[in-house]
Amino acid sequence: VEASEEAGYHVLLFPGDDNEFLLYEDGGSQQAHERGAYALTPMTLAWQPAEMTFTLGPVQKDSTLVPARRSITPHFRGVSWPEQIILEVNGQARETPFVFDEATHTVTIPPVTVGPADCLVVRLLGEALFPDTVYRTELVRRMVEQFRLHTAAKSAIIHQLDEIMGEPELLAAYGAALRPAH
């Protein structure tokens, strides 16, 4: 993408832990990055039981290498219908509609246009923001079924899954059966 064009980005966000990411962009010339000709856009996700906060930007290093306008579409996966969404660009609140996909437990914010110097913050709030244990347990059950694991160990884990979801350290009993795939 040339810096003069508008660019669109879809950002997929998942609950579970705080995280950081740097989007690296350069002008495409072979060694210009060695002379500092690149741009970094920081993205962070802060997660708490009743809140997910996504922050993007502003661009660091050479902002002339990024598009003058970017369209950012955040997708918050693995969440329930939020009680409230707060969207701010440079500290200024904006009204934001959203789409909720019940099948995938995804909240999608329509594209937000920002420039290189802008800071975008999107907060999802709600006491029941994350899907109930039944949804998570079913997802983990399907994952365990795909594990390369002896049938007896797999059956035992699935049988004890409700307890394991509350106390993950119970998986330690299956340490000998759980090993890296080849």
C-alpha positions as CSV (number, residue, x, y, z in Angstrom):
1,V,0.0,0.0,0.0
2,E,1.4,3.4,-0.9
3,A,1.3,6.1,1.8
4,S,-1.1,8.2,-0.3
5,E,-3.7,5.5,-0.5
6,E,-6.3,4.7,2.1
7,A,-5.8,1.3,3.7
8,G,-8.2,-1.1,5.4
9,Y,-7.3,-3.4,8.3
10,H,-9.3,-6.0,10.1
11,V,-8.0,-6.6,13.6
12,L,-9.1,-9.8,15.4
13,L,-9.1,-9.6,19.2
14,F,-9.5,-12.5,21.6
15,P,-10.0,-12.5,25.4
16,G,-7.7,-14.3,27.7
17,D,-4.7,-12.1,28.5
18,D,-3.2,-8.7,27.9
19,N,-1.2,-8.5,24.7
20,E,0.8,-6.1,22.5
21,F,1.5,-6.1,18.8
22,L,3.5,-3.8,16.5
23,L,2.4,-3.4,12.9
24,Y,5.6,-2.9,10.8
25,E,5.4,-1.1,7.5
26,D,8.1,0.2,5.2
27,G,8.4,1.8,1.8
28,G,9.3,-1.6,0.2
29,S,12.8,-0.5,-0.8
30,Q,15.4,-3.1,-0.1
31,Q,17.5,-1.6,2.7
32,A,15.8,1.6,3.6
33,H,14.6,0.0,6.9
34,E,18.2,-0.1,8.1
35,R,18.3,3.7,7.9
36,G,15.1,4.0,10.0
37,A,12.7,4.2,7.0
38,Y,9.9,2.2,8.6
39,A,6.8,2.8,10.7
40,L,5.5,1.0,13.7
41,T,1.9,1.1,14.8
42,P,1.4,-0.2,18.4
43,M,-1.7,-2.2,19.2
44,T,-2.6,-3.3,22.7
45,L,-5.3,-5.4,24.2
46,A,-6.1,-5.1,27.9
47,W,-8.4,-7.8,29.3
48,Q,-10.3,-8.0,32.5
49,P,-13.3,-10.1,33.5
50,A,-15.8,-7.3,32.7
51,E,-13.9,-5.3,30.1
52,M,-11.8,-5.6,26.9
53,T,-9.9,-2.5,25.8
54,F,-8.2,-2.3,22.3
55,T,-5.8,0.6,21.7
56,L,-4.2,1.4,18.3
57,G,-1.5,4.0,17.5
58,P,-0.3,6.6,17.1
59,V,2.3,5.6,14.5
60,Q,5.9,5.6,15.7
61,K,9.1,6.3,13.6
62,D,8.4,7.4,10.0
63,S,4.7,8.1,9.7
64,T,5.1,9.3,6.0
65,L,5.3,5.6,5.1
66,V,1.8,4.8,6.2
67,P,-1.5,5.7,4.4
68,A,-2.9,9.2,5.3
69,R,-6.1,7.5,6.3
70,R,-6.6,4.0,7.6
71,S,-9.9,2.1,8.0
72,I,-9.7,0.0,11.2
73,T,-12.4,-2.7,11.7
74,P,-12.1,-4.3,15.2
75,H,-13.6,-7.8,15.6
76,F,-13.9,-8.9,19.3
77,R,-14.1,-12.7,19.3
78,G,-15.3,-15.0,22.1
79,V,-17.5,-12.4,23.7
80,S,-21.2,-11.9,24.6
81,W,-23.4,-9.0,23.9
82,P,-21.7,-6.0,25.6
83,E,-23.6,-3.7,27.9
84,Q,-21.7,-0.7,26.6
85,I,-19.1,0.1,23.9
86,I,-17.0,3.2,24.3
87,L,-15.1,4.3,21.2
88,E,-12.6,7.3,21.3
89,V,-10.3,8.8,18.7
90,N,-7.8,11.1,20.4
91,G,-9.8,11.2,23.5
92,Q,-13.0,12.3,21.7
93,A,-15.9,9.9,22.2
94,R,-17.8,8.8,19.1
95,E,-21.1,7.0,18.8
96,T,-20.6,3.5,17.4
97,P,-23.1,1.0,16.2
98,F,-21.9,-2.6,16.2
99,V,-22.9,-6.0,14.9
100,F,-23.1,-9.1,17.1
101,D,-22.7,-12.6,15.6
102,E,-24.3,-15.0,18.0
103,A,-22.9,-18.1,16.3
104,T,-19.3,-16.9,16.6
105,H,-19.7,-14.7,19.7
106,T,-18.1,-11.8,17.8
107,V,-18.7,-8.1,18.2
108,T,-17.7,-6.2,15.0
109,I,-17.3,-2.4,15.1
110,P,-17.8,-0.8,11.7
111,P,-14.7,0.7,10.1
112,V,-13.2,3.6,12.0
113,T,-11.0,6.0,9.9
114,V,-7.8,7.2,11.6
115,G,-4.7,9.0,10.5
116,P,-1.1,8.2,11.5
117,A,-1.1,10.6,14.5
118,D,-4.4,9.4,15.9
119,C,-5.0,7.1,18.8
120,L,-8.0,4.8,18.7
121,V,-9.4,3.2,21.8
122,V,-12.4,0.8,21.8
123,R,-13.7,-0.6,25.1
124,L,-16.3,-3.3,25.5
125,L,-17.9,-3.4,28.9
126,G,-20.3,-5.8,30.6
127,E,-20.6,-8.0,33.7
128,A,-21.4,-10.9,31.5
129,L,-19.1,-10.0,28.6
130,F,-17.6,-13.4,28.2
131,P,-19.8,-16.3,27.1
132,D,-21.0,-18.7,29.8
133,T,-19.0,-21.7,30.8
134,V,-21.2,-24.0,28.7
135,Y,-20.0,-22.3,25.5
136,R,-16.4,-22.4,26.6
137,T,-16.6,-26.0,27.8
138,E,-18.1,-27.1,24.5
139,L,-15.4,-25.4,22.6
140,V,-12.7,-27.0,24.7
141,R,-14.4,-30.4,24.4
142,R,-14.3,-30.1,20.6
143,M,-10.6,-29.2,20.8
144,V,-9.8,-32.2,23.1
145,E,-11.5,-34.5,20.6
146,Q,-9.0,-33.3,18.0
147,F,-6.0,-34.0,20.2
148,R,-3.6,-36.7,19.2
149,L,-4.1,-38.6,22.4
150,H,-4.9,-42.2,23.6
151,T,-8.6,-42.8,23.6
152,A,-8.7,-43.6,27.3
153,A,-6.9,-40.4,28.3
154,K,-9.1,-38.3,25.9
155,S,-12.3,-39.9,27.3
156,A,-11.1,-39.2,30.9
157,I,-10.3,-35.6,30.2
158,I,-13.7,-35.1,28.5
159,H,-15.5,-36.8,31.4
160,Q,-13.7,-34.5,33.9
161,L,-13.9,-31.4,31.7
162,D,-16.3,-29.4,33.9
163,E,-14.0,-29.7,36.8
164,I,-10.9,-29.0,34.7
165,M,-12.5,-25.8,33.4
166,G,-12.7,-24.5,37.0
167,E,-9.3,-25.9,38.0
168,P,-6.9,-26.2,35.0
169,E,-4.2,-27.6,37.2
170,L,-6.2,-30.9,37.2
171,L,-4.7,-31.5,33.7
172,A,-1.4,-32.2,35.5
173,A,-2.7,-35.7,36.2
174,Y,-2.6,-36.3,32.4
175,G,0.9,-35.1,32.0
176,A,2.3,-38.4,30.7
177,A,-0.5,-38.7,28.1
178,L,-0.2,-35.1,27.0
179,R,2.9,-34.8,24.8
180,P,3.9,-32.7,21.8
181,A,2.6,-33.9,18.5
182,H,5.0,-35.2,15.9
